[in-house]
Amino acid sequence: EDSNSQLPPSSNPILDNYLVFRNETPFVTRLMLSSQVICYFLCFLVDTQKVAANIPFKTVYSFEIYRILLSPLLCNRFLSLVIAFISFSEPGRRLERSIGSTAFLCLVTTLATLTNAAYIIFAFLLCELTGKESFLYQQTSGIWLVVFGIITIECNRAPPQSTRRLLFFPVRVEYFPFALFAFFCFFTGTFEWSHIISIGIGYAYEYVR
């Protein structure tokens, strides 16, 4: 008998990592991260930002309300995709397991709605104060619209003095949302008011809870 037949089948590291991700990640967290991968590749074929990003003028005056719920699913930057997997996987797992998938899905939907609605109000306020209609056309999208809020909520529910890891560095939970925001801005080279709004929504959600 051929000695090669005695050898175990070679493992596929990509498949192995996917199976670990599928088995260890609850449904909603897995769905959110998977949607980012799908939308990242889809953006090479379709202008997903034009179709579904939250653009205040179109959302309000064209009554394209669907943008409020679809915009967090979009992803058009590889670095944003990588940081999302690194930063959101563990907090998402913890929070979803602690409150259940149904409640977590309701939380994600609530954060997406409140953050996008607050961003629209903010854009109209800036337009009114400055007289510049360009604020109404500044789009926002991506999983970070809800991730910053979820991480803020998860950190607020963590035991005092506990830490969360940002790459190789432990950061106390009180400062982690802002440290992650600064890290994201530095590595992506973008600053978005909607992300600050998401953090604020997270704190407000815990305050009134």
C-alpha positions in Angstrom: 0.0 0.0 0.0 1.3 3.5 -0.8 2.8 5.1 2.2 1.1 8.4 1.2 -2.3 6.9 2.0 -1.2 6.7 5.6 -0.8 10.5 5.9 -3.6 12.7 7.2 -5.3 15.0 4.7 -3.6 18.4 4.4 -5.4 21.1 6.2 -6.7 24.3 4.5 -5.8 27.2 6.8 -8.5 29.5 5.1 -11.2 26.9 5.6 -10.0 26.1 9.2 -10.1 29.8 10.1 -13.5 30.2 8.6 -14.8 27.2 10.6 -13.4 28.6 13.8 -15.0 32.0 13.0 -18.4 30.4 12.2 -18.4 28.1 15.3 -17.2 30.7 17.8 -19.0 33.8 16.6 -22.7 34.3 17.4 -25.2 34.8 14.6 -25.7 38.6 14.5 -22.0 39.4 15.0 -21.1 36.9 12.3 -23.8 38.4 10.0 -22.5 41.9 10.5 -18.9 41.0 9.8 -19.7 38.8 6.9 -21.8 41.6 5.3 -18.7 43.8 5.4 -16.7 41.2 3.4 -19.5 40.8 0.8 -20.0 44.6 0.5 -16.3 45.2 0.1 -16.1 43.0 -2.9 -19.5 44.3 -4.2 -18.2 47.9 -4.2 -15.9 46.9 -7.1 -18.9 46.2 -9.3 -21.5 48.7 -7.9 -21.2 52.2 -6.4 -22.7 51.0 -3.1 -22.1 54.4 -1.4 -24.3 56.2 -4.0 -27.0 53.5 -3.6 -27.2 53.0 0.1 -25.0 55.5 2.1 -26.7 57.9 4.4 -26.7 61.2 2.5 -28.9 63.6 4.5 -30.4 65.4 1.5 -31.4 62.1 -0.3 -32.5 60.4 2.9 -34.9 63.3 3.8 -35.9 65.0 0.6 -36.1 61.9 -1.5 -37.5 60.0 1.4 -34.9 57.2 1.0 -35.3 56.0 4.5 -33.8 52.6 3.7 -30.4 54.3 3.8 -30.6 54.6 7.6 -30.6 50.8 8.0 -28.5 49.8 5.0 -25.7 52.3 5.4 -24.0 50.4 8.3 -23.7 47.3 6.1 -21.4 49.0 3.5 -17.7 48.7 3.3 -15.4 50.2 0.6 -12.0 50.3 2.4 -9.9 47.2 3.1 -8.2 48.7 6.1 -11.6 49.5 7.6 -12.6 45.9 7.1 -9.5 44.6 8.8 -9.8 46.9 11.8 -13.5 46.0 12.1 -12.6 42.3 12.4 -9.8 43.0 14.9 -11.8 45.4 17.1 -15.4 44.2 16.9 -15.2 40.4 16.9 -14.5 40.0 20.6 -16.8 42.8 22.0 -19.5 41.7 19.6 -19.3 38.1 20.9 -19.3 39.1 24.5 -22.3 41.4 24.3 -24.4 39.2 22.0 -23.8 36.2 24.3 -24.7 38.2 27.4 -28.0 39.6 26.1 -29.0 37.0 23.4 -29.0 37.3 19.6 -32.5 38.7 19.3 -31.9 41.5 21.8 -28.5 42.2 20.2 -30.1 42.5 16.7 -32.6 45.0 18.2 -29.7 46.9 19.8 -27.8 47.1 16.5 -31.0 48.3 14.6 -31.6 50.9 17.4 -28.0 52.2 17.2 -28.1 52.4 13.4 -31.3 54.3 13.5 -30.4 56.7 16.3 -26.9 57.4 15.0 -28.0 58.0 11.4 -30.9 60.2 12.6 -28.6 62.2 14.8 -26.2 62.6 12.0 -28.9 63.9 9.7 -30.0 66.5 12.3 -26.4 67.5 12.8 -25.9 68.0 9.1 -29.0 70.2 8.8 -27.9 72.2 11.8 -24.5 72.8 10.3 -26.2 73.8 7.0 -28.4 76.2 8.9 -25.6 77.8 10.9 -23.1 78.1 8.0 -25.4 78.4 5.0 -23.5 75.7 3.2 -25.7 73.0 1.6 -22.6 70.8 1.1 -23.1 69.4 4.6 -26.3 67.8 3.4 -24.4 65.8 0.8 -21.7 64.5 3.0 -22.3 60.8 3.2 -21.7 58.4 6.1 -21.7 54.6 6.0 -20.0 51.5 7.3 -20.1 49.2 10.3 -18.5 51.8 12.5 -21.8 53.6 12.7 -22.9 50.9 15.1 -19.5 49.4 16.2 -18.5 52.5 18.2 -21.8 52.5 20.0 -21.7 48.8 20.7 -18.1 49.0 22.0 -19.1 52.0 24.2 -22.0 50.0 25.7 -19.9 46.9 26.2 -17.2 48.9 27.9 -19.7 50.6 30.2 -21.0 47.2 31.3 -17.5 45.8 32.0 -16.2 45.7 35.6 -14.4 48.9 36.7 -10.7 48.9 36.2 -10.8 46.2 33.5 -9.0 46.6 30.2 -9.5 46.0 26.5 -6.7 45.2 24.1 -5.9 47.6 21.3 -3.5 45.6 19.2 -0.8 44.8 21.8 -1.7 47.5 24.3 -4.2 47.2 27.2 -6.5 50.2 27.5 -8.8 50.8 30.4 -12.5 50.4 29.5 -13.2 54.0 30.4 -10.9 55.3 27.6 -11.2 52.4 25.1 -13.9 53.9 22.8 -11.9 57.1 22.4 -8.6 55.3 22.0 -10.2 53.1 19.3 -11.6 56.2 17.6 -8.2 57.9 17.6 -6.5 54.7 16.3 -9.1 54.4 13.5 -8.7 58.0 12.5 -4.9 57.7 12.5 -4.7 54.5 10.4 -7.5 55.3 7.9 -6.7 59.0 7.6 -10.4 59.9 8.0 -12.4 61.8 10.7 -16.2 61.4 10.7 -18.6 63.1 13.0 -20.9 60.1 12.7 -18.4 58.0 14.7 -18.3 60.6 17.5 -22.1 60.6 17.4 -22.1 56.8 17.7 -20.0 56.9 20.8 -22.3 59.5 22.3 -25.4 57.4 21.4 -23.7 54.5 23.2 -23.2 56.5 26.4 -26.7 57.9 26.2 -28.2 54.4 25.7 -26.5 53.2 28.9 -27.5 56.3 30.8 -31.2 55.9 30.1 -31.2 52.1 30.3 
